[in-house]
């Protein structure tokens, strides 16, 4: 299934339909992006393009792993140039500490130390032996923890694991770096196809991974600190809801790498001046914990279920408050992806396999 088709929010559901209608009415940039996305997911060439990309990324060679590390370094440099996220400024505490969640291959840690040579870096990352990336930026053992962040049950407020759960023995009571606070935290994890995990986890793993990082980060960030969070599609309701939450206790902006992953729907939320002790932050934290628990233990089988849909009227209320700012934030992200997709052959090719011929107006006279 193509990246574009897999990434379509379900428009049969109320929140996403309401959101799509609002954006189509209020943002020509969104309409442009949706049109070019549709060309991609309607074309078999798009499927082949993404299949080739997946096969290339799955080749676990040292050369490809090093290239991925170099790519994350370039993203870190571009993020700093566009947002200054890697230099959050003097928060009145010494030393400057950064926590990189889902750290490997290490480009963001590298970037932070390039701009802050005196900083102390810590990381949590998936062990390579169960499918994690190779970590090219080496930290001493006391500064990096190799673990599956989605299994930190105690961190997420769960004291007792049901003995019937198929992954009962894999949950962790450890709370890494619990006594430390950080000026900068990266939540850059993405679900990996190479990650060895139970089949029942596949449907809800993205929710589990995102909420895991957010919960741990919110319980480690210093007041006034910065968080950078990898997300997908600022026009999907669950993401809009998250942005609305952050907007109530931080100063937010969106960053999409122009040079790397422009075709994809991924982008970064950069939240500065995070206030983790604010009432809205505490409410968001509790919601994320419930979402993680639901995605992990919910449902008839006790192995996960989706969050309940928000009432359409509540969605409209959020859009009334946050919709104009959402569009303002998202336009640069949409423009980068639309332009990148328009340059791809699979958005220029007809469904019969032949490329559309450019139109050249006849010369007059």
Protein Blocks (a to p, Z undefined) as FASTA:
>chain_A
ZZklmmpccfkbmklmmmmmmmmmmomklmmmmmmmmmmmmpmklmmmmmmmmmmmmmcc
fklmmmmmmmmmmmmmmmmmmnommmnbjehiacdddddehkbgolmmmmmmmmmmmbcc
ddddddfknopacdfbdcdfklpccddfklmmmlnopabdcfklmklmmpcfbdghklbc
cfbdcdfbccdfklccdfklmmmmmmmmmmmmmmmmmmmpcghiacddddehjkbfklmm
mmmmmmmmcccdddddfkgoklpmbdcdddehiafkbmklmmmmmmmmmmmmmmmmgcjk
onaccdddddfklmmmmmmmmmmmmmmmmmmmmmmmmmmmmmpmklmccfkopacddddd
ddeZZ
